[in-house]
């Protein structure tokens, strides 16, 4: 799985690497102003975490369809991601 942005570092190399993968894969392109957003923007981080959760729960395990995950689990996943970000920020202080 690759989560990237057109404005992050080396999007062409990310795309090239993704194309070379032979296993189950998913490519997600999010909107950012640059690479650092993936470290500092809580909303972008939450989106990325939710996409990773969908991939591992749905695509890799085959437990439920992605639509089922989007219906119920995405909201819970985003809340958990938000809590994790807040926890990490609190540890920095």
Biopython code that builds the backbone (N, CA, C, O; Angstrom):
import numpy as np
from Bio.PDB.StructureBuilder import StructureBuilder

atoms = [
    (1, "UNK", "N", (0.850, -1.173, 0.000)),
    (1, "UNK", "CA", (0.000, 0.000, 0.000)),
    (1, "UNK", "C", (0.890, 1.228, 0.000)),
    (1, "UNK", "O", (1.883, 1.300, 0.723)),
    (2, "UNK", "N", (0.514, 2.189, -0.823)),
    (2, "UNK", "CA", (1.205, 3.470, -0.837)),
    (2, "UNK", "C", (0.180, 4.566, -0.633)),
    (2, "UNK", "O", (-0.845, 4.626, -1.311)),
    (3, "UNK", "N", (0.483, 5.428, 0.316)),
    (3, "UNK", "CA", (-0.303, 6.646, 0.528)),
    (3, "UNK", "C", (0.644, 7.795, 0.252)),
    (3, "UNK", "O", (1.692, 7.920, 0.886)),
    (4, "UNK", "N", (0.266, 8.628, -0.696)),
    (4, "UNK", "CA", (1.183, 9.686, -1.118)),
    (4, "UNK", "C", (0.378, 10.897, -1.570)),
    (4, "UNK", "O", (-0.853, 10.887, -1.549)),
    (5, "UNK", "N", (1.090, 11.934, -1.975)),
    (5, "UNK", "CA", (0.476, 13.156, -2.478)),
    (5, "UNK", "C", (1.284, 13.642, -3.679)),
    (5, "UNK", "O", (2.497, 13.445, -3.749)),
    (6, "UNK", "N", (0.615, 14.259, -4.590)),
    (6, "UNK", "CA", (1.312, 14.811, -5.760)),
    (6, "UNK", "C", (2.306, 15.893, -5.365)),
    (6, "UNK", "O", (3.255, 16.168, -6.099)),
    (7, "UNK", "N", (2.087, 16.513, -4.196)),
    (7, "UNK", "CA", (2.969, 17.586, -3.751)),
    (7, "UNK", "C", (3.992, 17.100, -2.721)),
    (7, "UNK", "O", (4.808, 17.890, -2.247)),
    (8, "UNK", "N", (3.960, 15.821, -2.374)),
    (8, "UNK", "CA", (4.952, 15.253, -1.459)),
    (8, "UNK", "C", (6.213, 14.910, -2.262)),
    (8, "UNK", "O", (6.254, 15.087, -3.480)),
    (9, "UNK", "N", (7.221, 14.425, -1.570)),
    (9, "UNK", "CA", (8.492, 14.131, -2.236)),
    (9, "UNK", "C", (8.365, 13.009, -3.267)),
    (9, "UNK", "O", (7.775, 11.964, -2.991)),
    (10, "UNK", "N", (8.906, 13.230, -4.421)),
    (10, "UNK", "CA", (9.075, 12.237, -5.490)),
    (10, "UNK", "C", (7.828, 11.416, -5.813)),
    (10, "UNK", "O", (7.870, 10.189, -5.725)),
    (11, "UNK", "N", (6.726, 12.058, -6.183)),
    (11, "UNK", "CA", (5.523, 11.289, -6.513)),
    (11, "UNK", "C", (5.741, 10.310, -7.670)),
    (11, "UNK", "O", (5.136, 9.238, -7.699)),
    (12, "UNK", "N", (6.587, 10.672, -8.602)),
    (12, "UNK", "CA", (6.869, 9.761, -9.722)),
    (12, "UNK", "C", (7.534, 8.479, -9.267)),
    (12, "UNK", "O", (7.215, 7.398, -9.764)),
    (13, "UNK", "N", (8.458, 8.592, -8.323)),
    (13, "UNK", "CA", (9.116, 7.391, -7.791)),
    (13, "UNK", "C", (8.142, 6.542, -6.976)),
    (13, "UNK", "O", (8.206, 5.313, -7.007)),
    (14, "UNK", "N", (7.245, 7.198, -6.252)),
    (14, "UNK", "CA", (6.235, 6.450, -5.493)),
    (14, "UNK", "C", (5.357, 5.646, -6.448)),
    (14, "UNK", "O", (5.061, 4.478, -6.200)),
    (15, "UNK", "N", (4.946, 6.282, -7.537)),
    (15, "UNK", "CA", (4.112, 5.603, -8.528)),
    (15, "UNK", "C", (4.873, 4.440, -9.183)),
    (15, "UNK", "O", (4.318, 3.363, -9.400)),
    (16, "UNK", "N", (6.138, 4.680, -9.488)),
    (16, "UNK", "CA", (6.975, 3.636, -10.104)),
    (16, "UNK", "C", (7.144, 2.451, -9.151)),
    (16, "UNK", "O", (7.051, 1.299, -9.573)),
    (17, "UNK", "N", (7.392, 2.731, -7.867)),
    (17, "UNK", "CA", (7.527, 1.660, -6.878)),
    (17, "UNK", "C", (6.224, 0.874, -6.769)),
    (17, "UNK", "O", (6.234, -0.357, -6.740)),
    (18, "UNK", "N", (5.105, 1.589, -6.708)),
    (18, "UNK", "CA", (3.809, 0.929, -6.607)),
    (18, "UNK", "C", (3.585, -0.028, -7.774)),
    (18, "UNK", "O", (3.132, -1.157, -7.586)),
    (19, "UNK", "N", (3.902, 0.430, -8.962)),
    (19, "UNK", "CA", (3.707, -0.410, -10.155)),
    (19, "UNK", "C", (4.567, -1.668, -10.102)),
    (19, "UNK", "O", (4.199, -2.685, -10.690)),
    (20, "UNK", "N", (5.706, -1.621, -9.408)),
    (20, "UNK", "CA", (6.590, -2.785, -9.346)),
    (20, "UNK", "C", (6.147, -3.828, -8.322)),
    (20, "UNK", "O", (6.655, -4.950, -8.337)),
    (21, "UNK", "N", (5.219, -3.487, -7.437)),
    (21, "UNK", "CA", (4.767, -4.427, -6.408)),
    (21, "UNK", "C", (3.987, -5.572, -7.048)),
    (21, "UNK", "O", (3.171, -5.359, -7.944)),
    (22, "UNK", "N", (4.248, -6.773, -6.579)),
    (22, "UNK", "CA", (3.594, -7.949, -7.134)),
    (22, "UNK", "C", (2.502, -8.496, -6.232)),
    (22, "UNK", "O", (1.731, -9.358, -6.652)),
    (23, "UNK", "N", (2.423, -8.023, -5.026)),
    (23, "UNK", "CA", (1.441, -8.511, -4.058)),
    (23, "UNK", "C", (0.164, -7.667, -4.125)),
    (23, "UNK", "O", (0.066, -6.718, -4.903)),
    (24, "UNK", "N", (-0.803, -8.037, -3.293)),
    (24, "UNK", "CA", (-2.022, -7.241, -3.142)),
    (24, "UNK", "C", (-1.613, -5.815, -2.820)),
    (24, "UNK", "O", (-0.786, -5.590, -1.936)),
    (25, "UNK", "N", (-2.185, -4.850, -3.527)),
    (25, "UNK", "CA", (-1.724, -3.482, -3.328)),
    (25, "UNK", "C", (-2.868, -2.494, -3.509)),
    (25, "UNK", "O", (-3.884, -2.789, -4.139)),
    (26, "UNK", "N", (-2.671, -1.336, -2.947)),
    (26, "UNK", "CA", (-3.614, -0.235, -3.105)),
    (26, "UNK", "C", (-2.815, 1.054, -3.135)),
    (26, "UNK", "O", (-1.856, 1.213, -2.380)),
    (27, "UNK", "N", (-3.205, 1.967, -3.999)),
    (27, "UNK", "CA", (-2.555, 3.258, -4.159)),
    (27, "UNK", "C", (-3.556, 4.343, -3.779)),
    (27, "UNK", "O", (-4.635, 4.432, -4.364)),
    (28, "UNK", "N", (-3.197, 5.162, -2.802)),
    (28, "UNK", "CA", (-4.056, 6.246, -2.334)),
    (28, "UNK", "C", (-3.305, 7.557, -2.500)),
    (28, "UNK", "O", (-2.179, 7.703, -2.024)),
    (29, "UNK", "N", (-3.933, 8.505, -3.176)),
    (29, "UNK", "CA", (-3.335, 9.827, -3.357)),
    (29, "UNK", "C", (-4.182, 10.838, -2.604)),
    (29, "UNK", "O", (-5.337, 11.083, -2.952)),
    (30, "UNK", "N", (-3.593, 11.421, -1.568)),
    (30, "UNK", "CA", (-4.268, 12.432, -0.755)),
    (30, "UNK", "C", (-3.775, 13.818, -1.153)),
    (30, "UNK", "O", (-2.748, 13.960, -1.816)),
    (31, "UNK", "N", (-4.510, 14.820, -0.743)),
    (31, "UNK", "CA", (-4.139, 16.199, -1.037)),
    (31, "UNK", "C", (-3.336, 16.771, 0.121)),
    (31, "UNK", "O", (-3.771, 16.722, 1.271)),
    (32, "UNK", "N", (-2.170, 17.309, -0.184)),
    (32, "UNK", "CA", (-1.341, 17.965, 0.829)),
    (32, "UNK", "C", (-0.628, 19.138, 0.183)),
    (32, "UNK", "O", (-0.601, 19.279, -1.040)),
    (33, "UNK", "N", (-0.054, 19.974, 1.027)),
    (33, "UNK", "CA", (0.746, 21.080, 0.497)),
    (33, "UNK", "C", (2.202, 20.676, 0.344)),
    (33, "UNK", "O", (2.986, 21.395, -0.276)),
    (34, "UNK", "N", (2.570, 19.527, 0.907)),
    (34, "UNK", "CA", (3.939, 19.034, 0.814)),
    (34, "UNK", "C", (4.140, 17.807, 1.672)),
    (34, "UNK", "O", (3.191, 17.297, 2.267)),
    (35, "UNK", "N", (5.366, 17.332, 1.739)),
    (35, "UNK", "CA", (5.717, 16.121, 2.482)),
    (35, "UNK", "C", (5.446, 16.265, 3.977)),
    (35, "UNK", "O", (4.944, 15.335, 4.609)),
    (36, "UNK", "N", (5.773, 17.412, 4.539)),
    (36, "UNK", "CA", (5.681, 17.614, 5.986)),
    (36, "UNK", "C", (4.244, 17.461, 6.501)),
    (36, "UNK", "O", (4.038, 17.112, 7.664)),
    (37, "UNK", "N", (3.261, 17.719, 5.650)),
    (37, "UNK", "CA", (1.868, 17.555, 6.079)),
    (37, "UNK", "C", (1.589, 16.147, 6.595)),
    (37, "UNK", "O", (0.754, 15.964, 7.481)),
    (38, "UNK", "N", (2.278, 15.160, 6.050)),
    (38, "UNK", "CA", (2.055, 13.783, 6.493)),
    (38, "UNK", "C", (2.555, 13.555, 7.917)),
    (38, "UNK", "O", (2.235, 12.535, 8.527)),
    (39, "UNK", "N", (3.333, 14.490, 8.450)),
    (39, "UNK", "CA", (3.825, 14.401, 9.828)),
    (39, "UNK", "C", (3.097, 15.355, 10.760)),
    (39, "UNK", "O", (2.981, 15.085, 11.955)),
    (40, "UNK", "N", (2.608, 16.463, 10.228)),
    (40, "UNK", "CA", (2.110, 17.540, 11.086)),
    (40, "UNK", "C", (0.617, 17.832, 10.985)),
    (40, "UNK", "O", (0.077, 18.499, 11.868)),
    (41, "UNK", "N", (-0.060, 17.370, 9.966)),
    (41, "UNK", "CA", (-1.474, 17.710, 9.760)),
    (41, "UNK", "C", (-2.362, 16.591, 10.308)),
    (41, "UNK", "O", (-2.454, 15.523, 9.702)),
    (42, "UNK", "N", (-3.016, 16.826, 11.450)),
    (42, "UNK", "CA", (-3.837, 15.768, 12.068)),
    (42, "UNK", "C", (-4.924, 15.229, 11.151)),
    (42, "UNK", "O", (-5.223, 14.036, 11.187)),
    (43, "UNK", "N", (-5.521, 16.086, 10.329)),
    (43, "UNK", "CA", (-6.571, 15.618, 9.428)),
    (43, "UNK", "C", (-6.002, 14.692, 8.348)),
    (43, "UNK", "O", (-6.604, 13.668, 8.027)),
    (44, "UNK", "N", (-4.866, 15.047, 7.801)),
    (44, "UNK", "CA", (-4.226, 14.212, 6.787)),
    (44, "UNK", "C", (-3.767, 12.881, 7.391)),
    (44, "UNK", "O", (-3.913, 11.824, 6.777)),
    (45, "UNK", "N", (-3.218, 12.950, 8.592)),
    (45, "UNK", "CA", (-2.789, 11.725, 9.286)),
    (45, "UNK", "C", (-3.991, 10.821, 9.539)),
    (45, "UNK", "O", (-3.913, 9.611, 9.328)),
    (46, "UNK", "N", (-5.098, 11.402, 9.987)),
    (46, "UNK", "CA", (-6.309, 10.612, 10.243)),
    (46, "UNK", "C", (-6.818, 9.969, 8.961)),
    (46, "UNK", "O", (-7.226, 8.808, 8.974)),
    (47, "UNK", "N", (-6.800, 10.706, 7.855)),
    (47, "UNK", "CA", (-7.213, 10.130, 6.567)),
    (47, "UNK", "C", (-6.317, 8.961, 6.184)),
    (47, "UNK", "O", (-6.803, 7.920, 5.741)),
    (48, "UNK", "N", (-5.010, 9.131, 6.354)),
    (48, "UNK", "CA", (-4.066, 8.065, 6.005)),
    (48, "UNK", "C", (-4.279, 6.837, 6.877)),
    (48, "UNK", "O", (-4.272, 5.713, 6.375)),
    (49, "UNK", "N", (-4.469, 7.040, 8.179)),
    (49, "UNK", "CA", (-4.693, 5.919, 9.100)),
    (49, "UNK", "C", (-5.976, 5.180, 8.737)),
    (49, "UNK", "O", (-6.012, 3.950, 8.758)),
    (50, "UNK", "N", (-7.023, 5.923, 8.408)),
    (50, "UNK", "CA", (-8.288, 5.282, 8.027)),
    (50, "UNK", "C", (-8.110, 4.449, 6.764)),
    (50, "UNK", "O", (-8.673, 3.359, 6.663)),
    (51, "UNK", "N", (-7.344, 4.938, 5.806)),
    (51, "UNK", "CA", (-7.107, 4.185, 4.575)),
    (51, "UNK", "C", (-6.308, 2.911, 4.846)),
    (51, "UNK", "O", (-6.586, 1.864, 4.261)),
    (52, "UNK", "N", (-5.319, 3.003, 5.731)),
    (52, "UNK", "CA", (-4.531, 1.812, 6.092)),
    (52, "UNK", "C", (-5.431, 0.782, 6.769)),
    (52, "UNK", "O", (-5.343, -0.410, 6.474)),
    (53, "UNK", "N", (-6.300, 1.237, 7.679)),
    (53, "UNK", "CA", (-7.219, 0.321, 8.364)),
    (53, "UNK", "C", (-8.145, -0.359, 7.363)),
    (53, "UNK", "O", (-8.376, -1.565, 7.450)),
    (54, "UNK", "N", (-8.671, 0.400, 6.425)),
    (54, "UNK", "CA", (-9.540, -0.193, 5.405)),
    (54, "UNK", "C", (-8.802, -1.252, 4.595)),
    (54, "UNK", "O", (-9.347, -2.317, 4.305)),
    (55, "UNK", "N", (-7.579, -0.954, 4.240)),
    (55, "UNK", "CA", (-6.790, -1.891, 3.451)),
    (55, "UNK", "C", (-6.560, -3.193, 4.201)),
    (55, "UNK", "O", (-6.795, -4.274, 3.661)),
    (56, "UNK", "N", (-6.101, -3.093, 5.441)),
    (56, "UNK", "CA", (-5.774, -4.319, 6.175)),
    (56, "UNK", "C", (-7.003, -5.089, 6.611)),
    (56, "UNK", "O", (-6.987, -6.320, 6.617)),
    (57, "UNK", "N", (-8.054, -4.402, 6.970)),
    (57, "UNK", "CA", (-9.260, -5.114, 7.385)),
    (57, "UNK", "C", (-10.031, -5.663, 6.195)),
    (57, "UNK", "O", (-10.535, -6.785, 6.248)),
    (58, "UNK", "N", (-10.125, -4.902, 5.147)),
    (58, "UNK", "CA", (-10.940, -5.315, 4.008)),
    (58, "UNK", "C", (-10.174, -6.091, 2.965)),
    (58, "UNK", "O", (-10.497, -7.244, 2.680)),
    (59, "UNK", "N", (-9.165, -5.469, 2.395)),
    (59, "UNK", "CA", (-8.454, -6.079, 1.278)),
    (59, "UNK", "C", (-7.613, -7.272, 1.710)),
    (59, "UNK", "O", (-7.676, -8.330, 1.084)),
    (60, "UNK", "N", (-6.835, -7.117, 2.761)),
    (60, "UNK", "CA", (-5.908, -8.176, 3.161)),
    (60, "UNK", "C", (-6.601, -9.337, 3.859)),
    (60, "UNK", "O", (-6.278, -10.497, 3.601)),
    (61, "UNK", "N", (-7.540, -9.041, 4.732)),
    (61, "UNK", "CA", (-8.182, -10.115, 5.486)),
    (61, "UNK", "C", (-9.421, -10.654, 4.785)),
    (61, "UNK", "O", (-9.840, -11.785, 5.035)),
    (62, "UNK", "N", (-10.007, -9.843, 3.906)),
    (62, "UNK", "CA", (-11.192, -10.279, 3.184)),
    (62, "UNK", "C", (-12.382, -10.527, 4.081)),
    (62, "UNK", "O", (-13.255, -11.321, 3.731)),
    (63, "UNK", "N", (-12.443, -9.874, 5.225)),
    (63, "UNK", "CA", (-13.526, -10.112, 6.174)),
    (63, "UNK", "C", (-14.849, -9.494, 5.731)),
    (63, "UNK", "O", (-15.908, -10.111, 5.837)),
    (64, "UNK", "N", (-14.763, -8.272, 5.238)),
    (64, "UNK", "CA", (-15.965, -7.573, 4.810)),
    (64, "UNK", "C", (-15.645, -6.737, 3.587)),
    (64, "UNK", "O", (-14.480, -6.490, 3.278)),
    (65, "UNK", "N", (-16.662, -6.313, 2.910)),
    (65, "UNK", "CA", (-16.426, -5.464, 1.753)),
    (65, "UNK", "C", (-16.030, -4.063, 2.210)),
    (65, "UNK", "O", (-16.317, -3.667, 3.339)),
    (66, "UNK", "N", (-15.391, -3.341, 1.356)),
    (66, "UNK", "CA", (-14.988, -1.977, 1.688)),
    (66, "UNK", "C", (-16.198, -1.106, 1.978)),
    (66, "UNK", "O", (-16.126, -0.210, 2.819)),
    (67, "UNK", "N", (-17.292, -1.349, 1.305)),
    (67, "UNK", "CA", (-18.492, -0.545, 1.569)),
    (67, "UNK", "C", (-18.978, -0.746, 2.992)),
    (67, "UNK", "O", (-19.397, 0.211, 3.643)),
    (68, "UNK", "N", (-18.928, -1.979, 3.488)),
    (68, "UNK", "CA", (-19.302, -2.236, 4.880)),
    (68, "UNK", "C", (-18.389, -1.481, 5.833)),
    (68, "UNK", "O", (-18.844, -0.894, 6.815)),
    (69, "UNK", "N", (-17.109, -1.503, 5.535)),
    (69, "UNK", "CA", (-16.155, -0.792, 6.385)),
    (69, "UNK", "C", (-16.429, 0.703, 6.385)),
    (69, "UNK", "O", (-16.386, 1.349, 7.432)),
    (70, "UNK", "N", (-16.707, 1.245, 5.220)),
    (70, "UNK", "CA", (-16.975, 2.672, 5.139)),
    (70, "UNK", "C", (-18.222, 3.052, 5.925)),
    (70, "UNK", "O", (-18.283, 4.129, 6.518)),
    (71, "UNK", "N", (-19.194, 2.189, 5.931)),
    (71, "UNK", "CA", (-20.450, 2.494, 6.606)),
    (71, "UNK", "C", (-20.288, 2.650, 8.107)),
    (71, "UNK", "O", (-20.866, 3.567, 8.689)),
    (72, "UNK", "N", (-19.517, 1.779, 8.754)),
    (72, "UNK", "CA", (-19.446, 1.833, 10.207)),
    (72, "UNK", "C", (-18.072, 2.036, 10.786)),
    (72, "UNK", "O", (-17.898, 2.810, 11.727)),
    (73, "UNK", "N", (-17.102, 1.357, 10.240)),
    (73, "UNK", "CA", (-15.778, 1.346, 10.845)),
    (73, "UNK", "C", (-14.970, 2.606, 10.590)),
    (73, "UNK", "O", (-14.100, 2.952, 11.388)),
    (74, "UNK", "N", (-15.243, 3.297, 9.492)),
    (74, "UNK", "CA", (-14.429, 4.461, 9.176)),
    (74, "UNK", "C", (-14.571, 5.536, 10.242)),
    (74, "UNK", "O", (-13.575, 6.142, 10.637)),
    (75, "UNK", "N", (-15.762, 5.780, 10.707)),
    (75, "UNK", "CA", (-15.959, 6.791, 11.743)),
    (75, "UNK", "C", (-15.207, 6.403, 13.014)),
    (75, "UNK", "O", (-14.561, 7.247, 13.635)),
    (76, "UNK", "N", (-15.290, 5.128, 13.404)),
    (76, "UNK", "CA", (-14.564, 4.674, 14.591)),
    (76, "UNK", "C", (-13.061, 4.775, 14.363)),
    (76, "UNK", "O", (-12.326, 5.193, 15.258)),
    (77, "UNK", "N", (-12.600, 4.397, 13.179)),
    (77, "UNK", "CA", (-11.177, 4.476, 12.864)),
    (77, "UNK", "C", (-10.667, 5.896, 12.892)),
    (77, "UNK", "O", (-9.564, 6.149, 13.377)),
    (78, "UNK", "N", (-11.449, 6.829, 12.379)),
    (78, "UNK", "CA", (-11.040, 8.226, 12.401)),
    (78, "UNK", "C", (-10.992, 8.749, 13.830)),
    (78, "UNK", "O", (-10.098, 9.518, 14.182)),
    (79, "UNK", "N", (-11.959, 8.331, 14.661)),
    (79, "UNK", "CA", (-11.932, 8.754, 16.066)),
    (79, "UNK", "C", (-10.684, 8.197, 16.759)),
    (79, "UNK", "O", (-10.032, 8.907, 17.526)),
    (80, "UNK", "N", (-10.350, 6.925, 16.491)),
    (80, "UNK", "CA", (-9.149, 6.338, 17.083)),
    (80, "UNK", "C", (-7.891, 7.051, 16.589)),
    (80, "UNK", "O", (-6.966, 7.294, 17.364)),
    (81, "UNK", "N", (-7.861, 7.378, 15.318)),
    (81, "UNK", "CA", (-6.707, 8.099, 14.774)),
    (81, "UNK", "C", (-6.576, 9.472, 15.422)),
    (81, "UNK", "O", (-5.474, 9.914, 15.747)),
    (82, "UNK", "N", (-7.712, 10.141, 15.606)),
    (82, "UNK", "CA", (-7.700, 11.454, 16.254)),
    (82, "UNK", "C", (-7.196, 11.334, 17.690)),
    (82, "UNK", "O", (-6.428, 12.180, 18.148)),
    (83, "UNK", "N", (-7.616, 10.304, 18.395)),
    (83, "UNK", "CA", (-7.141, 10.084, 19.765)),
    (83, "UNK", "C", (-5.643, 9.815, 19.773)),
    (83, "UNK", "O", (-4.931, 10.312, 20.645)),
    (84, "UNK", "N", (-5.164, 9.047, 18.826)),
    (84, "UNK", "CA", (-3.731, 8.754, 18.759)),
    (84, "UNK", "C", (-2.925, 10.015, 18.500)),
    (84, "UNK", "O", (-1.859, 10.205, 19.086)),
    (85, "UNK", "N", (-3.428, 10.873, 17.629)),
    (85, "UNK", "CA", (-2.734, 12.132, 17.345)),
    (85, "UNK", "C", (-2.710, 13.006, 18.585)),
    (85, "UNK", "O", (-1.676, 13.583, 18.921)),
    (86, "UNK", "N", (-3.847, 13.109, 19.270)),
    (86, "UNK", "CA", (-3.893, 13.922, 20.488)),
    (86, "UNK", "C", (-2.934, 13.366, 21.557)),
    (86, "UNK", "O", (-2.257, 14.123, 22.252)),
    (87, "UNK", "N", (-2.892, 12.051, 21.671)),
    (87, "UNK", "CA", (-2.002, 11.414, 22.638)),
    (87, "UNK", "C", (-0.528, 11.733, 22.292)),
    (87, "UNK", "O", (0.268, 12.057, 23.173)),
    (88, "UNK", "N", (-0.192, 11.638, 21.020)),
    (88, "UNK", "CA", (1.180, 11.938, 20.589)),
    (88, "UNK", "C", (1.533, 13.400, 20.841)),
    (88, "UNK", "O", (2.650, 13.713, 21.251)),
    (89, "UNK", "N", (0.576, 14.291, 20.595)),
    (89, "UNK", "CA", (0.821, 15.708, 20.844)),
    (89, "UNK", "C", (0.998, 15.980, 22.333)),
    (89, "UNK", "O", (1.833, 16.797, 22.722)),
    (90, "UNK", "N", (0.218, 15.299, 23.160)),
    (90, "UNK", "CA", (0.334, 15.482, 24.611)),
    (90, "UNK", "C", (1.693, 14.992, 25.110)),
    (90, "UNK", "O", (2.270, 15.582, 26.024)),
    (91, "UNK", "N", (2.206, 13.909, 24.509)),
    (91, "UNK", "CA", (3.517, 13.384, 24.909)),
    (91, "UNK", "C", (4.635, 14.342, 24.538)),
    (91, "UNK", "O", (5.670, 14.362, 25.202)),
    (92, "UNK", "N", (4.450, 15.133, 23.493)),
    (92, "UNK", "CA", (5.463, 16.097, 23.071)),
    (92, "UNK", "C", (5.631, 17.231, 24.088)),
    (92, "UNK", "O", (6.709, 17.809, 24.225)),
    (93, "UNK", "N", (4.533, 17.533, 24.797)),
    (93, "UNK", "CA", (4.560, 18.664, 25.735)),
    (93, "UNK", "C", (5.306, 18.361, 26.980)),
    (93, "UNK", "O", (5.412, 19.216, 27.859)),
]
sb = StructureBuilder()
sb.init_structure("model")
sb.init_model(0)
sb.init_chain("A")
sb.init_seg("    ")
for serial, (resi, resn, name, xyz) in enumerate(atoms, 1):
    if name == "N":
        sb.init_residue(resn, " ", resi, " ")
    sb.init_atom(name, np.array(xyz, "f"), 0.0, 1.0, " ", f" {name:<3s}", serial, name[0])
structure = sb.get_structure()
